[in-house]
Amino acid sequence: MSTSTPDPVRIRFLDLPAAAMTALLAGDRAAAGVLVGAELDAYFLTEDARWLWGYRLDQLADRPQDAPWLVKVAVAEPGGAVVGYAGFHGAPDEAGTVEVGYSVLPGFRRLGYARAMLAALLRRAAAEPSVATVRATIGPENAGSLATIRDFGFTEVGEQWDERDGLEIIFEVPAGR
C-alpha cells in the first residue's frame, strides 16, 4: 500500500492597487476585479474589508512609499481561486520591523492558506535587507491565527490595546529565521 502526501498549499499574490481599493469602497467588486486581474469574492466588500481599504488608501496618501508592502490579493495555485488577502501594515520602521496581516475567505479556511500566506510574507521580509523583525498582533480569542503562527518561530513579546480590535498579543520573529 502506498502512502502519498498531499501537495502543499501554494499561493501567489496579485497587486491590489489604490484604484481597486477605491472601487471596492464604492461597492464595485467587478471593476476592482478587472484592475486586480481576478474575480473578487463578496468578502472583499464586508465591513471589515471596506474599513481596511479606506485605511490603506489614507495611508498611501500620507506614505506612498508603503505601497509595495501593503495588502495583496492571495490566489491559490494551481487553479487561480482568490482565497484571501495579505500584506504588511507598512514599510519597515526605523528599527527594521514590519507587521504582517492576512485574512482568508470563509470557504477556504482551515485548508492551509493562512499558513501559505504567512510563509510568503516571511520570505518577502527575509529578502529585504532593511527588515530585522516580523511582528504579528493577534487577539487572544483568535485561535485560528494563534495556531497559524505557532510553527513559524514567533515569540510572545507583549500586549497592546488596539482601538478597533481591542486587546492584542504581540508576537515577533527575526526576519530570515
JOZI-V548253 format. One record per residue. N is the residue number from 1. RES is the residue in one small letter. PHI is phi as a letter, one per 20 degrees, with the letter a starting at -180 (* if undefined). PSI is psi in radians with two decimals (* if undefined). Layout:
N|RES|PHI|PSI + N|RES|PHI|PSI
//
This chain:
1|m|*|2.24 + 2|s|e|2.42 + 3|t|d|2.25 + 4|s|d|2.53 + 5|t|e|2.34 + 6|p|f|2.61 + 7|d|f|2.46 + 8|p|f|2.62 + 9|v|f|2.34 + 10|r|c|2.53 + 11|i|c|2.86 + 12|r|c|2.77 + 13|f|d|2.46 + 14|l|d|2.52 + 15|d|f|2.54 + 16|l|d|1.51 + 17|p|f|2.85 + 18|a|g|-0.69 + 19|a|f|-0.61 + 20|a|f|-0.70 + 21|m|f|-0.69 + 22|t|f|-0.75 + 23|a|f|-0.73 + 24|l|f|-0.71 + 25|l|g|-0.59 + 26|a|e|-0.03 + 27|g|n|0.23 + 28|d|e|1.40 + 29|r|f|-0.64 + 30|a|f|-0.82 + 31|a|f|-0.71 + 32|a|f|-0.73 + 33|g|f|-0.69 + 34|v|f|-0.76 + 35|l|f|-0.59 + 36|v|e|-0.62 + 37|g|n|0.42 + 38|a|b|2.64 + 39|e|f|2.18 + 40|l|e|2.37 + 41|d|f|2.77 + 42|a|g|-0.34 + 43|y|g|-0.49 + 44|f|f|-0.11 + 45|l|d|0.10 + 46|t|f|2.85 + 47|e|g|-0.80 + 48|d|f|-0.74 + 49|a|f|-0.76 + 50|r|f|-0.62 + 51|w|g|-0.78 + 52|l|f|-0.75 + 53|w|f|-0.76 + 54|g|f|-0.74 + 55|y|f|-0.81 + 56|r|f|-0.63 + 57|l|f|-0.73 + 58|d|f|-0.73 + 59|q|f|-0.78 + 60|l|f|-0.60 + 61|a|f|-0.65 + 62|d|e|-0.60 + 63|r|c|1.28 + 64|p|g|-0.41 + 65|q|f|-0.25 + 66|d|f|-0.27 + 67|a|g|-0.83 + 68|p|f|-0.29 + 69|w|e|-0.28 + 70|l|e|-3.02 + 71|v|g|2.43 + 72|k|c|2.78 + 73|v|e|2.27 + 74|a|e|2.24 + 75|v|c|2.29 + 76|a|f|2.48 + 77|e|c|2.38 + 78|p|f|3.06 + 79|g|o|-0.74 + 80|g|n|0.20 + 81|a|f|2.35 + 82|v|f|2.16 + 83|v|d|-0.10 + 84|g|q|-2.76 + 85|y|b|2.70 + 86|a|b|2.82 + 87|g|r|-2.88 + 88|f|d|2.81 + 89|h|f|-0.15 + 90|g|r|-3.11 + 91|a|f|2.86 + 92|p|g|2.45 + 93|d|e|-3.06 + 94|e|f|-0.41 + 95|a|e|-0.04 + 96|g|n|0.45 + 97|t|d|2.38 + 98|v|c|2.59 + 99|e|d|2.33 + 100|v|e|2.70 + 101|g|b|2.51 + 102|y|b|2.66 + 103|s|b|2.30 + 104|v|d|2.34 + 105|l|g|2.47 + 106|p|g|-0.70 + 107|g|f|-0.16 + 108|f|d|0.14 + 109|r|f|2.66 + 110|r|m|0.46 + 111|l|d|0.02 + 112|g|o|0.02 + 113|y|f|-0.65 + 114|a|f|-0.74 + 115|r|f|-0.73 + 116|a|f|-0.72 + 117|m|f|-0.81 + 118|l|f|-0.74 + 119|a|f|-0.73 + 120|a|f|-0.70 + 121|l|f|-0.70 + 122|l|f|-0.66 + 123|r|f|-0.73 + 124|r|f|-0.79 + 125|a|f|-0.73 + 126|a|f|-0.49 + 127|a|f|-0.18 + 128|e|d|1.98 + 129|p|g|-0.46 + 130|s|f|-0.09 + 131|v|e|2.15 + 132|a|d|-0.57 + 133|t|c|2.47 + 134|v|d|2.29 + 135|r|d|2.57 + 136|a|c|2.35 + 137|t|d|2.23 + 138|i|c|2.36 + 139|g|f|2.48 + 140|p|f|-0.33 + 141|e|e|-0.06 + 142|n|e|1.36 + 143|a|g|-0.63 + 144|g|f|-0.84 + 145|s|f|-0.62 + 146|l|f|-0.71 + 147|a|f|-0.63 + 148|t|f|-0.75 + 149|i|e|-0.24 + 150|r|g|-0.81 + 151|d|e|0.17 + 152|f|d|0.15 + 153|g|n|0.18 + 154|f|f|2.50 + 155|t|d|2.39 + 156|e|f|2.24 + 157|v|c|-0.05 + 158|g|r|-2.90 + 159|e|c|2.81 + 160|q|b|2.81 + 161|w|d|2.14 + 162|d|d|2.25 + 163|e|g|-0.54 + 164|r|e|-0.74 + 165|d|d|-0.15 + 166|g|n|-2.61 + 167|l|f|2.32 + 168|e|c|2.47 + 169|i|e|2.36 + 170|i|e|2.22 + 171|f|c|2.56 + 172|e|b|2.69 + 173|v|b|2.47 + 174|p|f|2.44 + 175|a|f|2.44 + 176|g|n|0.17 + 177|r|f|*
//
